[in-house]
């Protein structure tokens, strides 16, 4: 299996990239680098991909475990190297779960399965960055 995309320059610093399961995504540089902030930053989009990949795993596993949560979100922060080419050398992923009587052991197992076994994007990040994770429970 493989994925293939086409990315087209739209002028200035804007690029449009198709996606195998969606119309397109706009990317642009910040004003500091000649862009207009009219699209996602490519490096930050990588962090979104990491959260999306892991989030899909976690929700799927929690559903199979019959461990409901009312709300779930992740924050992902990447620290860039100082020298070019700048890349994320450290990435922190925080998982936040909200609900009544959260089953913390099942939630932890779902996150651990994503982090250690299922999330391919997480594994890709581990090839060039230290990845730190934490789980936060917000019981009502």
Chimera marker file (.cmm) of the C-alpha trace (Angstrom):
<marker_set name="trace">
<marker id="1" x="0.000" y="0.000" z="0.000" r="1" g="1" b="0" radius="0.5"/>
<marker id="2" x="1.182" y="3.508" z="-0.705" r="1" g="1" b="0" radius="0.5"/>
<marker id="3" x="-0.099" y="7.066" z="-0.705" r="1" g="1" b="0" radius="0.5"/>
<marker id="4" x="0.548" y="9.548" z="-3.469" r="1" g="1" b="0" radius="0.5"/>
<marker id="5" x="-0.151" y="13.266" z="-3.414" r="1" g="1" b="0" radius="0.5"/>
<marker id="6" x="0.337" y="16.140" z="-5.824" r="1" g="1" b="0" radius="0.5"/>
<marker id="7" x="1.374" y="19.554" z="-4.529" r="1" g="1" b="0" radius="0.5"/>
<marker id="8" x="0.961" y="22.598" z="-6.785" r="1" g="1" b="0" radius="0.5"/>
<marker id="9" x="2.471" y="26.030" z="-6.363" r="1" g="1" b="0" radius="0.5"/>
<marker id="10" x="-0.322" y="28.638" z="-6.308" r="1" g="1" b="0" radius="0.5"/>
<marker id="11" x="1.903" y="31.746" z="-6.344" r="1" g="1" b="0" radius="0.5"/>
<marker id="12" x="3.804" y="33.680" z="-3.711" r="1" g="1" b="0" radius="0.5"/>
<marker id="13" x="4.545" y="31.139" z="-0.938" r="1" g="1" b="0" radius="0.5"/>
<marker id="14" x="1.242" y="29.224" z="-1.210" r="1" g="1" b="0" radius="0.5"/>
<marker id="15" x="1.026" y="25.560" z="-2.151" r="1" g="1" b="0" radius="0.5"/>
<marker id="16" x="-2.042" y="23.371" z="-2.530" r="1" g="1" b="0" radius="0.5"/>
<marker id="17" x="-1.657" y="19.680" z="-1.808" r="1" g="1" b="0" radius="0.5"/>
<marker id="18" x="-4.260" y="17.060" z="-2.597" r="1" g="1" b="0" radius="0.5"/>
<marker id="19" x="-4.892" y="14.189" z="-0.230" r="1" g="1" b="0" radius="0.5"/>
<marker id="20" x="-5.934" y="10.582" z="-0.953" r="1" g="1" b="0" radius="0.5"/>
<marker id="21" x="-9.123" y="11.014" z="1.105" r="1" g="1" b="0" radius="0.5"/>
<marker id="22" x="-9.823" y="14.762" z="0.994" r="1" g="1" b="0" radius="0.5"/>
<marker id="23" x="-9.953" y="17.544" z="-1.545" r="1" g="1" b="0" radius="0.5"/>
<marker id="24" x="-6.889" y="19.601" z="-0.698" r="1" g="1" b="0" radius="0.5"/>
<marker id="25" x="-4.859" y="21.326" z="1.991" r="1" g="1" b="0" radius="0.5"/>
<marker id="26" x="-3.379" y="24.783" z="1.651" r="1" g="1" b="0" radius="0.5"/>
<marker id="27" x="0.129" y="25.490" z="2.931" r="1" g="1" b="0" radius="0.5"/>
<marker id="28" x="1.764" y="28.873" z="3.270" r="1" g="1" b="0" radius="0.5"/>
<marker id="29" x="4.739" y="30.488" z="4.959" r="1" g="1" b="0" radius="0.5"/>
<marker id="30" x="4.383" y="33.053" z="7.710" r="1" g="1" b="0" radius="0.5"/>
<marker id="31" x="4.702" y="36.737" z="6.908" r="1" g="1" b="0" radius="0.5"/>
<marker id="32" x="8.244" y="36.620" z="8.326" r="1" g="1" b="0" radius="0.5"/>
<marker id="33" x="9.198" y="34.360" z="5.416" r="1" g="1" b="0" radius="0.5"/>
<marker id="34" x="7.285" y="36.095" z="2.623" r="1" g="1" b="0" radius="0.5"/>
<marker id="35" x="3.968" y="34.295" z="3.052" r="1" g="1" b="0" radius="0.5"/>
<marker id="36" x="0.514" y="35.505" z="4.000" r="1" g="1" b="0" radius="0.5"/>
<marker id="37" x="-0.473" y="32.926" z="6.650" r="1" g="1" b="0" radius="0.5"/>
<marker id="38" x="-3.203" y="31.651" z="4.306" r="1" g="1" b="0" radius="0.5"/>
<marker id="39" x="-2.528" y="27.989" z="4.952" r="1" g="1" b="0" radius="0.5"/>
<marker id="40" x="-1.064" y="25.536" z="7.416" r="1" g="1" b="0" radius="0.5"/>
<marker id="41" x="2.650" y="25.587" z="8.151" r="1" g="1" b="0" radius="0.5"/>
<marker id="42" x="4.207" y="22.371" z="6.792" r="1" g="1" b="0" radius="0.5"/>
<marker id="43" x="6.113" y="21.484" z="9.973" r="1" g="1" b="0" radius="0.5"/>
<marker id="44" x="3.099" y="22.162" z="12.208" r="1" g="1" b="0" radius="0.5"/>
<marker id="45" x="1.049" y="19.995" z="9.856" r="1" g="1" b="0" radius="0.5"/>
<marker id="46" x="3.373" y="17.136" z="10.774" r="1" g="1" b="0" radius="0.5"/>
<marker id="47" x="2.384" y="17.621" z="14.431" r="1" g="1" b="0" radius="0.5"/>
<marker id="48" x="-1.290" y="17.541" z="13.419" r="1" g="1" b="0" radius="0.5"/>
<marker id="49" x="-0.632" y="14.286" z="11.558" r="1" g="1" b="0" radius="0.5"/>
<marker id="50" x="0.922" y="12.808" z="14.673" r="1" g="1" b="0" radius="0.5"/>
<marker id="51" x="-2.082" y="13.795" z="16.802" r="1" g="1" b="0" radius="0.5"/>
<marker id="52" x="-4.536" y="12.547" z="14.190" r="1" g="1" b="0" radius="0.5"/>
<marker id="53" x="-2.821" y="9.194" z="13.811" r="1" g="1" b="0" radius="0.5"/>
<marker id="54" x="-2.585" y="8.546" z="17.521" r="1" g="1" b="0" radius="0.5"/>
<marker id="55" x="-6.055" y="9.952" z="18.210" r="1" g="1" b="0" radius="0.5"/>
<marker id="56" x="-7.644" y="7.589" z="15.692" r="1" g="1" b="0" radius="0.5"/>
<marker id="57" x="-5.915" y="4.657" z="17.380" r="1" g="1" b="0" radius="0.5"/>
<marker id="58" x="-6.967" y="5.719" z="20.878" r="1" g="1" b="0" radius="0.5"/>
<marker id="59" x="-10.624" y="6.293" z="19.963" r="1" g="1" b="0" radius="0.5"/>
<marker id="60" x="-10.789" y="2.960" z="18.145" r="1" g="1" b="0" radius="0.5"/>
<marker id="61" x="-9.242" y="1.010" z="21.032" r="1" g="1" b="0" radius="0.5"/>
<marker id="62" x="-11.401" y="2.756" z="23.649" r="1" g="1" b="0" radius="0.5"/>
<marker id="63" x="-14.499" y="1.911" z="21.604" r="1" g="1" b="0" radius="0.5"/>
<marker id="64" x="-13.491" y="-1.766" z="21.436" r="1" g="1" b="0" radius="0.5"/>
<marker id="65" x="-12.796" y="-1.738" z="25.194" r="1" g="1" b="0" radius="0.5"/>
<marker id="66" x="-16.196" y="-0.108" z="25.832" r="1" g="1" b="0" radius="0.5"/>
<marker id="67" x="-14.486" y="2.672" z="27.804" r="1" g="1" b="0" radius="0.5"/>
<marker id="68" x="-16.458" y="5.839" z="27.021" r="1" g="1" b="0" radius="0.5"/>
<marker id="69" x="-15.094" y="9.348" z="27.436" r="1" g="1" b="0" radius="0.5"/>
<marker id="70" x="-17.041" y="12.599" z="27.071" r="1" g="1" b="0" radius="0.5"/>
<marker id="71" x="-14.204" y="14.575" z="25.558" r="1" g="1" b="0" radius="0.5"/>
<marker id="72" x="-10.714" y="13.864" z="24.294" r="1" g="1" b="0" radius="0.5"/>
<marker id="73" x="-8.081" y="16.187" z="22.902" r="1" g="1" b="0" radius="0.5"/>
<marker id="74" x="-4.337" y="16.231" z="22.431" r="1" g="1" b="0" radius="0.5"/>
<marker id="75" x="-1.748" y="18.969" z="22.493" r="1" g="1" b="0" radius="0.5"/>
<marker id="76" x="1.442" y="18.359" z="20.563" r="1" g="1" b="0" radius="0.5"/>
<marker id="77" x="4.470" y="20.596" z="20.827" r="1" g="1" b="0" radius="0.5"/>
<marker id="78" x="7.616" y="20.257" z="18.785" r="1" g="1" b="0" radius="0.5"/>
<marker id="79" x="10.949" y="21.888" z="19.574" r="1" g="1" b="0" radius="0.5"/>
<marker id="80" x="13.023" y="22.749" z="16.526" r="1" g="1" b="0" radius="0.5"/>
<marker id="81" x="16.777" y="22.515" z="16.204" r="1" g="1" b="0" radius="0.5"/>
<marker id="82" x="18.640" y="25.834" z="16.049" r="1" g="1" b="0" radius="0.5"/>
<marker id="83" x="20.581" y="25.008" z="12.881" r="1" g="1" b="0" radius="0.5"/>
<marker id="84" x="19.322" y="24.431" z="9.347" r="1" g="1" b="0" radius="0.5"/>
<marker id="85" x="17.756" y="22.245" z="8.273" r="1" g="1" b="0" radius="0.5"/>
<marker id="86" x="15.494" y="22.867" z="11.268" r="1" g="1" b="0" radius="0.5"/>
<marker id="87" x="13.580" y="19.808" z="12.386" r="1" g="1" b="0" radius="0.5"/>
<marker id="88" x="11.794" y="18.694" z="15.528" r="1" g="1" b="0" radius="0.5"/>
<marker id="89" x="14.325" y="17.181" z="17.935" r="1" g="1" b="0" radius="0.5"/>
<marker id="90" x="11.857" y="16.852" z="20.818" r="1" g="1" b="0" radius="0.5"/>
<marker id="91" x="8.104" y="16.319" z="20.584" r="1" g="1" b="0" radius="0.5"/>
<marker id="92" x="5.705" y="16.293" z="23.527" r="1" g="1" b="0" radius="0.5"/>
<marker id="93" x="2.247" y="14.729" z="23.179" r="1" g="1" b="0" radius="0.5"/>
<marker id="94" x="-0.292" y="15.339" z="25.947" r="1" g="1" b="0" radius="0.5"/>
<marker id="95" x="-3.502" y="13.283" z="25.943" r="1" g="1" b="0" radius="0.5"/>
<marker id="96" x="-6.454" y="14.863" z="27.802" r="1" g="1" b="0" radius="0.5"/>
<marker id="97" x="-9.588" y="12.874" z="28.676" r="1" g="1" b="0" radius="0.5"/>
<marker id="98" x="-12.735" y="14.233" z="30.293" r="1" g="1" b="0" radius="0.5"/>
<marker id="99" x="-15.670" y="12.293" z="31.639" r="1" g="1" b="0" radius="0.5"/>
<marker id="100" x="-17.480" y="10.885" z="34.623" r="1" g="1" b="0" radius="0.5"/>
<marker id="101" x="-15.840" y="7.862" z="36.248" r="1" g="1" b="0" radius="0.5"/>
<marker id="102" x="-13.083" y="7.596" z="33.635" r="1" g="1" b="0" radius="0.5"/>
<marker id="103" x="-11.575" y="4.133" z="33.417" r="1" g="1" b="0" radius="0.5"/>
<marker id="104" x="-7.961" y="5.265" z="33.748" r="1" g="1" b="0" radius="0.5"/>
<marker id="105" x="-6.446" y="1.809" z="33.278" r="1" g="1" b="0" radius="0.5"/>
<marker id="106" x="-8.250" y="1.273" z="29.957" r="1" g="1" b="0" radius="0.5"/>
<marker id="107" x="-7.412" y="4.774" z="28.786" r="1" g="1" b="0" radius="0.5"/>
<marker id="108" x="-3.750" y="4.244" z="29.639" r="1" g="1" b="0" radius="0.5"/>
<marker id="109" x="-3.755" y="0.926" z="27.798" r="1" g="1" b="0" radius="0.5"/>
<marker id="110" x="-5.332" y="2.532" z="24.707" r="1" g="1" b="0" radius="0.5"/>
<marker id="111" x="-2.746" y="5.335" z="24.685" r="1" g="1" b="0" radius="0.5"/>
<marker id="112" x="0.126" y="2.908" z="25.268" r="1" g="1" b="0" radius="0.5"/>
<marker id="113" x="-1.033" y="0.699" z="22.375" r="1" g="1" b="0" radius="0.5"/>
<marker id="114" x="-1.093" y="3.704" z="20.075" r="1" g="1" b="0" radius="0.5"/>
<marker id="115" x="2.278" y="5.038" z="21.232" r="1" g="1" b="0" radius="0.5"/>
<marker id="116" x="4.107" y="1.711" z="21.293" r="1" g="1" b="0" radius="0.5"/>
<marker id="117" x="2.413" y="-0.402" z="18.631" r="1" g="1" b="0" radius="0.5"/>
<marker id="118" x="-0.103" y="1.129" z="16.228" r="1" g="1" b="0" radius="0.5"/>
<marker id="119" x="0.708" y="4.739" z="15.327" r="1" g="1" b="0" radius="0.5"/>
<marker id="120" x="2.995" y="4.744" z="12.290" r="1" g="1" b="0" radius="0.5"/>
<marker id="121" x="3.409" y="8.507" z="12.410" r="1" g="1" b="0" radius="0.5"/>
<marker id="122" x="4.640" y="8.208" z="16.012" r="1" g="1" b="0" radius="0.5"/>
<marker id="123" x="7.207" y="5.662" z="14.856" r="1" g="1" b="0" radius="0.5"/>
<marker id="124" x="8.326" y="7.979" z="12.051" r="1" g="1" b="0" radius="0.5"/>
<marker id="125" x="8.835" y="10.810" z="14.551" r="1" g="1" b="0" radius="0.5"/>
<marker id="126" x="10.905" y="8.523" z="16.772" r="1" g="1" b="0" radius="0.5"/>
<marker id="127" x="13.397" y="8.179" z="13.914" r="1" g="1" b="0" radius="0.5"/>
<marker id="128" x="14.509" y="11.801" z="14.357" r="1" g="1" b="0" radius="0.5"/>
<marker id="129" x="13.053" y="13.099" z="17.642" r="1" g="1" b="0" radius="0.5"/>
<marker id="130" x="12.686" y="12.241" z="21.279" r="1" g="1" b="0" radius="0.5"/>
<marker id="131" x="8.949" y="11.735" z="21.808" r="1" g="1" b="0" radius="0.5"/>
<marker id="132" x="7.515" y="12.343" z="25.276" r="1" g="1" b="0" radius="0.5"/>
<marker id="133" x="3.923" y="11.484" z="26.177" r="1" g="1" b="0" radius="0.5"/>
<marker id="134" x="1.651" y="12.128" z="29.133" r="1" g="1" b="0" radius="0.5"/>
<marker id="135" x="-1.977" y="11.410" z="29.989" r="1" g="1" b="0" radius="0.5"/>
<marker id="136" x="-4.247" y="13.824" z="31.861" r="1" g="1" b="0" radius="0.5"/>
<marker id="137" x="-7.562" y="12.725" z="33.354" r="1" g="1" b="0" radius="0.5"/>
<marker id="138" x="-10.273" y="15.303" z="33.973" r="1" g="1" b="0" radius="0.5"/>
<marker id="139" x="-12.954" y="13.514" z="36.000" r="1" g="1" b="0" radius="0.5"/>
<marker id="140" x="-16.269" y="15.296" z="36.419" r="1" g="1" b="0" radius="0.5"/>
<link id1="1" id2="2" r="1" g="1" b="0" radius="0.2"/>
<link id1="2" id2="3" r="1" g="1" b="0" radius="0.2"/>
<link id1="3" id2="4" r="1" g="1" b="0" radius="0.2"/>
<link id1="4" id2="5" r="1" g="1" b="0" radius="0.2"/>
<link id1="5" id2="6" r="1" g="1" b="0" radius="0.2"/>
<link id1="6" id2="7" r="1" g="1" b="0" radius="0.2"/>
<link id1="7" id2="8" r="1" g="1" b="0" radius="0.2"/>
<link id1="8" id2="9" r="1" g="1" b="0" radius="0.2"/>
<link id1="9" id2="10" r="1" g="1" b="0" radius="0.2"/>
<link id1="10" id2="11" r="1" g="1" b="0" radius="0.2"/>
<link id1="11" id2="12" r="1" g="1" b="0" radius="0.2"/>
<link id1="12" id2="13" r="1" g="1" b="0" radius="0.2"/>
<link id1="13" id2="14" r="1" g="1" b="0" radius="0.2"/>
<link id1="14" id2="15" r="1" g="1" b="0" radius="0.2"/>
<link id1="15" id2="16" r="1" g="1" b="0" radius="0.2"/>
<link id1="16" id2="17" r="1" g="1" b="0" radius="0.2"/>
<link id1="17" id2="18" r="1" g="1" b="0" radius="0.2"/>
<link id1="18" id2="19" r="1" g="1" b="0" radius="0.2"/>
<link id1="19" id2="20" r="1" g="1" b="0" radius="0.2"/>
<link id1="20" id2="21" r="1" g="1" b="0" radius="0.2"/>
<link id1="21" id2="22" r="1" g="1" b="0" radius="0.2"/>
<link id1="22" id2="23" r="1" g="1" b="0" radius="0.2"/>
<link id1="23" id2="24" r="1" g="1" b="0" radius="0.2"/>
<link id1="24" id2="25" r="1" g="1" b="0" radius="0.2"/>
<link id1="25" id2="26" r="1" g="1" b="0" radius="0.2"/>
<link id1="26" id2="27" r="1" g="1" b="0" radius="0.2"/>
<link id1="27" id2="28" r="1" g="1" b="0" radius="0.2"/>
<link id1="28" id2="29" r="1" g="1" b="0" radius="0.2"/>
<link id1="29" id2="30" r="1" g="1" b="0" radius="0.2"/>
<link id1="30" id2="31" r="1" g="1" b="0" radius="0.2"/>
<link id1="31" id2="32" r="1" g="1" b="0" radius="0.2"/>
<link id1="32" id2="33" r="1" g="1" b="0" radius="0.2"/>
<link id1="33" id2="34" r="1" g="1" b="0" radius="0.2"/>
<link id1="34" id2="35" r="1" g="1" b="0" radius="0.2"/>
<link id1="35" id2="36" r="1" g="1" b="0" radius="0.2"/>
<link id1="36" id2="37" r="1" g="1" b="0" radius="0.2"/>
<link id1="37" id2="38" r="1" g="1" b="0" radius="0.2"/>
<link id1="38" id2="39" r="1" g="1" b="0" radius="0.2"/>
<link id1="39" id2="40" r="1" g="1" b="0" radius="0.2"/>
<link id1="40" id2="41" r="1" g="1" b="0" radius="0.2"/>
<link id1="41" id2="42" r="1" g="1" b="0" radius="0.2"/>
<link id1="42" id2="43" r="1" g="1" b="0" radius="0.2"/>
<link id1="43" id2="44" r="1" g="1" b="0" radius="0.2"/>
<link id1="44" id2="45" r="1" g="1" b="0" radius="0.2"/>
<link id1="45" id2="46" r="1" g="1" b="0" radius="0.2"/>
<link id1="46" id2="47" r="1" g="1" b="0" radius="0.2"/>
<link id1="47" id2="48" r="1" g="1" b="0" radius="0.2"/>
<link id1="48" id2="49" r="1" g="1" b="0" radius="0.2"/>
<link id1="49" id2="50" r="1" g="1" b="0" radius="0.2"/>
<link id1="50" id2="51" r="1" g="1" b="0" radius="0.2"/>
<link id1="51" id2="52" r="1" g="1" b="0" radius="0.2"/>
<link id1="52" id2="53" r="1" g="1" b="0" radius="0.2"/>
<link id1="53" id2="54" r="1" g="1" b="0" radius="0.2"/>
<link id1="54" id2="55" r="1" g="1" b="0" radius="0.2"/>
<link id1="55" id2="56" r="1" g="1" b="0" radius="0.2"/>
<link id1="56" id2="57" r="1" g="1" b="0" radius="0.2"/>
<link id1="57" id2="58" r="1" g="1" b="0" radius="0.2"/>
<link id1="58" id2="59" r="1" g="1" b="0" radius="0.2"/>
<link id1="59" id2="60" r="1" g="1" b="0" radius="0.2"/>
<link id1="60" id2="61" r="1" g="1" b="0" radius="0.2"/>
<link id1="61" id2="62" r="1" g="1" b="0" radius="0.2"/>
<link id1="62" id2="63" r="1" g="1" b="0" radius="0.2"/>
<link id1="63" id2="64" r="1" g="1" b="0" radius="0.2"/>
<link id1="64" id2="65" r="1" g="1" b="0" radius="0.2"/>
<link id1="65" id2="66" r="1" g="1" b="0" radius="0.2"/>
<link id1="66" id2="67" r="1" g="1" b="0" radius="0.2"/>
<link id1="67" id2="68" r="1" g="1" b="0" radius="0.2"/>
<link id1="68" id2="69" r="1" g="1" b="0" radius="0.2"/>
<link id1="69" id2="70" r="1" g="1" b="0" radius="0.2"/>
<link id1="70" id2="71" r="1" g="1" b="0" radius="0.2"/>
<link id1="71" id2="72" r="1" g="1" b="0" radius="0.2"/>
<link id1="72" id2="73" r="1" g="1" b="0" radius="0.2"/>
<link id1="73" id2="74" r="1" g="1" b="0" radius="0.2"/>
<link id1="74" id2="75" r="1" g="1" b="0" radius="0.2"/>
<link id1="75" id2="76" r="1" g="1" b="0" radius="0.2"/>
<link id1="76" id2="77" r="1" g="1" b="0" radius="0.2"/>
<link id1="77" id2="78" r="1" g="1" b="0" radius="0.2"/>
<link id1="78" id2="79" r="1" g="1" b="0" radius="0.2"/>
<link id1="79" id2="80" r="1" g="1" b="0" radius="0.2"/>
<link id1="80" id2="81" r="1" g="1" b="0" radius="0.2"/>
<link id1="81" id2="82" r="1" g="1" b="0" radius="0.2"/>
<link id1="82" id2="83" r="1" g="1" b="0" radius="0.2"/>
<link id1="83" id2="84" r="1" g="1" b="0" radius="0.2"/>
<link id1="84" id2="85" r="1" g="1" b="0" radius="0.2"/>
<link id1="85" id2="86" r="1" g="1" b="0" radius="0.2"/>
<link id1="86" id2="87" r="1" g="1" b="0" radius="0.2"/>
<link id1="87" id2="88" r="1" g="1" b="0" radius="0.2"/>
<link id1="88" id2="89" r="1" g="1" b="0" radius="0.2"/>
<link id1="89" id2="90" r="1" g="1" b="0" radius="0.2"/>
<link id1="90" id2="91" r="1" g="1" b="0" radius="0.2"/>
<link id1="91" id2="92" r="1" g="1" b="0" radius="0.2"/>
<link id1="92" id2="93" r="1" g="1" b="0" radius="0.2"/>
<link id1="93" id2="94" r="1" g="1" b="0" radius="0.2"/>
<link id1="94" id2="95" r="1" g="1" b="0" radius="0.2"/>
<link id1="95" id2="96" r="1" g="1" b="0" radius="0.2"/>
<link id1="96" id2="97" r="1" g="1" b="0" radius="0.2"/>
<link id1="97" id2="98" r="1" g="1" b="0" radius="0.2"/>
<link id1="98" id2="99" r="1" g="1" b="0" radius="0.2"/>
<link id1="99" id2="100" r="1" g="1" b="0" radius="0.2"/>
<link id1="100" id2="101" r="1" g="1" b="0" radius="0.2"/>
<link id1="101" id2="102" r="1" g="1" b="0" radius="0.2"/>
<link id1="102" id2="103" r="1" g="1" b="0" radius="0.2"/>
<link id1="103" id2="104" r="1" g="1" b="0" radius="0.2"/>
<link id1="104" id2="105" r="1" g="1" b="0" radius="0.2"/>
<link id1="105" id2="106" r="1" g="1" b="0" radius="0.2"/>
<link id1="106" id2="107" r="1" g="1" b="0" radius="0.2"/>
<link id1="107" id2="108" r="1" g="1" b="0" radius="0.2"/>
<link id1="108" id2="109" r="1" g="1" b="0" radius="0.2"/>
<link id1="109" id2="110" r="1" g="1" b="0" radius="0.2"/>
<link id1="110" id2="111" r="1" g="1" b="0" radius="0.2"/>
<link id1="111" id2="112" r="1" g="1" b="0" radius="0.2"/>
<link id1="112" id2="113" r="1" g="1" b="0" radius="0.2"/>
<link id1="113" id2="114" r="1" g="1" b="0" radius="0.2"/>
<link id1="114" id2="115" r="1" g="1" b="0" radius="0.2"/>
<link id1="115" id2="116" r="1" g="1" b="0" radius="0.2"/>
<link id1="116" id2="117" r="1" g="1" b="0" radius="0.2"/>
<link id1="117" id2="118" r="1" g="1" b="0" radius="0.2"/>
<link id1="118" id2="119" r="1" g="1" b="0" radius="0.2"/>
<link id1="119" id2="120" r="1" g="1" b="0" radius="0.2"/>
<link id1="120" id2="121" r="1" g="1" b="0" radius="0.2"/>
<link id1="121" id2="122" r="1" g="1" b="0" radius="0.2"/>
<link id1="122" id2="123" r="1" g="1" b="0" radius="0.2"/>
<link id1="123" id2="124" r="1" g="1" b="0" radius="0.2"/>
<link id1="124" id2="125" r="1" g="1" b="0" radius="0.2"/>
<link id1="125" id2="126" r="1" g="1" b="0" radius="0.2"/>
<link id1="126" id2="127" r="1" g="1" b="0" radius="0.2"/>
<link id1="127" id2="128" r="1" g="1" b="0" radius="0.2"/>
<link id1="128" id2="129" r="1" g="1" b="0" radius="0.2"/>
<link id1="129" id2="130" r="1" g="1" b="0" radius="0.2"/>
<link id1="130" id2="131" r="1" g="1" b="0" radius="0.2"/>
<link id1="131" id2="132" r="1" g="1" b="0" radius="0.2"/>
<link id1="132" id2="133" r="1" g="1" b="0" radius="0.2"/>
<link id1="133" id2="134" r="1" g="1" b="0" radius="0.2"/>
<link id1="134" id2="135" r="1" g="1" b="0" radius="0.2"/>
<link id1="135" id2="136" r="1" g="1" b="0" radius="0.2"/>
<link id1="136" id2="137" r="1" g="1" b="0" radius="0.2"/>
<link id1="137" id2="138" r="1" g="1" b="0" radius="0.2"/>
<link id1="138" id2="139" r="1" g="1" b="0" radius="0.2"/>
<link id1="139" id2="140" r="1" g="1" b="0" radius="0.2"/>
</marker_set>
